[in-house]
Amino acid sequence: MPATADQRAGPALFAFGCGMAYGERVAACLGLDLLPIEEREFADGEHKSRPLASVRGRDVYVVHSLYADFDYSVNDKLCRLLFFIGALKDAAAARVTAVIPYLAYARKDQKSKSRDPVTTRYVAGLLEAVGTDVVVTIDVHNVAAFQNAFRHRTEHLCAAPLIGAALVPQLSSRDITVLAPDTGAVKRADRFRRLMSEAVGRQAGVAFMEKYRSEGQLGGGQLVGDTSGCDVIILDDLISSGSTIARAACASHEAGAARIIAAATHGVFQAQASQVLDLPPMDRLLVCDTVPVLRLDQGTVRSKLSLLDSTPLVAEAIARLHADGSIVELTEINIAGWLAIRQERLAIQADHMARSIDAPATGSTALPVPAATQASAHPQQT
């Protein structure tokens, strides 16, 4: 069935597999429904996915994080995403944006040993090969490497305001130090320090850990900076085994930190993370929901864990992309500005869910535009 003029006015949103629930929440924050797709598994291990609604001439967004779960590997999910984007382009979609909140292989962005692969660049080549027009992701390991790997448009979102908004009510009147768990995270930590300083009305400090990694083994461990008597916030892009965060937490505790909070955008959490992160000095652990928490045991670490909703951020980015608005403004927003956007997106989500109870899903239509987006939109793409 061809798309109606009303449908063409709004973006077409798709999600599939285990990412369906996340995609539905993103769509609801836009006041939309996901469009239907067909997914088929064949006996020989092959599969196919296709849109069941017309995408001809439409602005299409595919929401799909690339993490391993109990059913599919990262490679399975990447392959399915590539094939689905190819199907969308063959079906005459005007523009296809891959919204990948967690981008796999982003850590392998350079040759650390002779003849090493630069997998970030290869993933970029695969996405380009099937005709992807834009790639959107959140807090990759190395922003410069991510941007340089792609020849088409990329948009990099920052979860710092989400994390900061969750932390501000938990902080005491003590001094604050933002701790980078390795030297590569110093710039991220310093940006977060400035964000928190503005939010709490006093200057936060910054510190960093010395760290070396080779063949999975960590070296170094010197803490540079003052954490004595402070509320320490250890900030990283992701937590996998937990060893980097654990070393930073132990070093902060030994240096006299009053309270230790660890925060990261992506909680990948390998199986051993439950044991590695089971540290009395660490009071709280915050991660976003870009990756489901699949492998943490129900225990001490789980009890300290807070999961932050990233779907309003993704929805706001999609709204701005579709309206040709400013993504730069979204990446540079402060905590107060983020809270206003979040409140409006969650209000749209609640209204949409209430209406969905009384009416069947009709697919993506024109977007309701919150006041925060209207006030900050720019005519040019950024």
N, C-alpha and C positions, 0 to 999 in steps of 0.2 A: 504493500500500500504506500503510495507516495506521501511524503511529509507535507502537512498542511502549512499555510503561510504562518499561522500562529506558532506551530512547532519550530519553523525555521527561525523565528525571532529569538529563540532561546537556545542554549547549548544542549547537545545530546550527550548524556552521561551513561557510561557503561562500567560495570565491574563484574568479575566472575570468580568462580572457585571460592576458596576460603576467605577472599577479600570482599565478598558480597556485603557482609554486615557493615564493614567500614565504609564501603562505597554508598550504601543506603543512608548512612548518617551524614556523609558529605552532601549527598543529593538533598536530603531533608533540610540541611542548613541553607540551601539555595531555594527551598520551597518547591523542589522538583522530585520526580520519581526516576529511578534508573530505567533505562529502556531494556526490553527483554532480549536475551540472547539464547542461542541453542548451543549446548556443550555435549559432545558425544565422545565416548571412549570406545575404541575398537579392540577386538580380541587380541590383535597382534601388537598392542601397546601404542598404536597411533591414536590421534585424537583430532577433533576439529571443533572450532568455535565460529559462530557467525551471528551477525545482528539480525534480529527478527523484526526490525523496524527500518524504514527507509532512512538512509543517512545522506542521500544525494544533496549536495550543496550545503551541508550543515557543518557547524563548528562542533567537533566531536572531542570528548574527553574520556580517556580510559584510566580509571583509578586502579592501580595494581602495584602493591609493594612486593619487592623481590627478596623474600626470606624463606628459609627452609622450614617446613613443618613436618608433621608425622606422615603426611600423604605424598607431598611433592618436594623435590629438591629445588634449590635455587635455579638450576639449569632447566628443569621442567617448566617452572613458572616463566622464566625468560623466554623460552621457546613458545609457550602459549601466548604470551604477550605479543611477540613478534608476528606470529601467524594471524592473530586477531587484528592487529594494526594493518597488516597487508590486506586482509579481507575488507576492512573499512575503506582503504584507499582504492581498492578495486571496485568498491560499491559507490565511488564518486563522492566521498566525503570531501568537503572543501578544505578543511584543516583538521588534522588529528594531533592532539596533544596527549602525550603519555605522562600521566601524573603518577610518579613513583615515589611515594613518601620515603621509603627506604630503598636505596639503590645499591644492589649487590655489586661486588667487585670494585667498589669505589676506593677501597684501601690499597688496591694494587695499582697505583698510579705512576710508578717509576720502577726502574731496574735497580734492585738492591743487591743483586749478584749478577755475575756474567751470564748472559743468555736468558735472563729472566723475562717473562712476559709482562707487557704493560696492559693488563686486562681491561682497565677502565677505557682505554682507547678502542679496544676490540669490541666492547659492548656498545660504545658510541657508533662504531661502524655498522654493527648489526641493526641498530635502531634506524640509522640513516638509510640502510639498504632497503628496508620495507616501506620507506616513505614518511617516517615520523617527521612532523613539522616542528614541534616544540617538545622539550622534555622539562618537566617540573619536578623538583625533589626538595627534600628538607635536610639541611645540615649534613652535607657530605664531608668526608674526612679531610679533603683538600679542595677548597673551592676553586683555586686557580687551575689545578689539574683537571677538574671536572669541566670547567668552562673551555679550556684549551683542547680537550679531547673531542669536542663536538664541532662540526662545521655548520650545523643549523642552530636555531635559537634555543637557549637554555634559560631557565629561571630558577634561582636558588633561594629557597625560603629559609628563614631563621626562626627557630623555636625559642630563642632567648626570652622574648616577652612572655610566652606561656609559662616558662619555668620561673621567671622573675615574679610574675603575678601570683604564683602558687607559694613562693618563698616569703614574700614580704610580710604576710600576716604571722609567719612563724618565727620571725627574727626578734631578738631581744634588743635592749639598748646597748649591748656590747659592740665593740668594733667588729667590722666585717672584713674578712679576707677571702678573695676569690682565688682558688688554687688551681693552676693548670697542672694536670698529672704528668705532663711531659712538655718539652720545649716547643713541640709543634702546636700545642694548644694555647700558647701564651697570648696570641692576638685575640683568639676567641675569649679567653678569660678577661683580657683587658677591656674588650667591648662590653662584656657582661658586667664588669666592675663599674663602668660608667653608667650603664643602665640602672644598676642597683643604687648607685650613689644618688642619682636623680630621684629615684622612687622613695628612698628612706630619708633624704634630706641631709645626709652626711657622707663624707668621703669614705669609700671602701678601699682596702688595700689589695694588692695582687702579689701572688707568690707562684713559684713553679718548682716542679720536681725534675731532677736529672733522670733520664731513662734511656736505655739502649735495648734494642731487641734484635736477636739474631737466631734464626732457626727455632723460633718459639720460646727462646730463653730470654728472660729479662736481666738486664744489668744496670748498674748505677743505683741511685737511691738518695742522693743529697737533696735536701729541701732548701731552696733559696727564697728568703723572705720571712716576714714576721707573722707567726700564727699564735703566739702566746696570749692567752686570755681572750681569744677572738672566737666569734662564730665563723667557722670555716666552711666555705661552699666549694666542693671539688666539682669541677665542670668539665665534661668531655662530650664528644659527639656520639659515642656509643659505648656500651658495656657488653663485652662478650664473655671471656673467661672470668672477668672481675679482678684479675691480678693487678692491673694498673691502678684501679680505684683503691684496692686493698692496701697497696704499698703507700699510696698517698695518705690514706686515712691513718695508717699506723705511724707514719712519719709526723703527721700533724699532731697526733695524740702525744707522741714523745716530745714534741716541741711545745707542749702546753696548751693546745687548743681547748677552749671551754666547751665547744659543741661542734660536731662534724656532720655535715649534710652532703651527700653525694647526689649529683644530678647529671643526667645525660638525655639526649634526644631519643636515641634508639636503644631499647633494651633487648639485645639479641639473646643474651643469657645462655651460654653453653651449660651442659649438665652439671659441671663442677662448680658453677658460679654460686650455688646454694651454700657450699662449704667454704669457698674462698671469701665470700662476702659476709660470712657469719662472724662479725667483729663487734665486740661490745662497744668500742669507741665510736662507731658510726651510728648516729641517732636516727637519720631518715635517709630514704633513697627515693628519688623521683625520676621517672622516665615517661616519655610520651607513648601513645598507643600506636605508633607507626608499625610496630612489630608486636604481635600478641605475646603475652608472657606464658610460654608453653613449658619451659623446663625448670622453673624454680620450684623447689619443694615447698609444701605447706609447712612453714616453720618460721624461725626468727626473721630471716631476710624478707619473707613475704609480709610479715606483720609490719615491717618498716617501710614497705613499698607503697608509693602513691603513683597512680597512673593518670597522666594528663591527657585531656581530649584535644587532639590536633585537628579534628575535622572542621571546626570553624575557620582555622587558618587556611586549610586547603580549599574550602568553599569560597572564602574571600578572594583567594588567588584566582580561582576559576572565574568568579564574577568579574574581576578586573581584567583578566585576559579577554574574556568575551566582549566586554564593553570597551576594549582598547584603553583601559585605565592604567594607572601607575603601579607597577610591582615594586619599584624602588621605594616608594613611600611606605609600602607594607613591610619591606625588609628593614626600614630605618625607624619604624614606629616605636614609641616608648610604651611603658607598661600601662599608663592611663589610657592612651589611645587604643592599645590592644584590648583592654577591658571593655571599652565602648563597642568596638567591633564584635567582640565575643558575645556581649549581651544581645546585640541586635541579631546576630546569626542564630543564636540559640532560641530567640523569640520566634524567628522565622521557622526554625526546626519544630518547635512546639506547636505552632499554628498549623504547620503542614501535617504533622502527625495526627493532630486532632481532626483535621478535615479528612485525612485518609481513612479514618475509622468509619466515616459516614459516606464516603464515595470511593469507587474503585480507582486504581491507578490508571492514569491516562498518558504517562510518558512525560518527557521534558517539554516544558512550554516556556513562555516568556518569564524572565526573572523578576521577582520583587526586589527592588533596589533599596537597601537600608540607607539611612541618612549619612552614616559614616562613609559609605562608599561614594555617595553622591558628592559629598564635600571634598573628597580627596582625589577624584578622578581627573586624569589629564588626557588631552586628546591624542597624544603620541604614545606609541608603544615604548616600554622601557625594559 
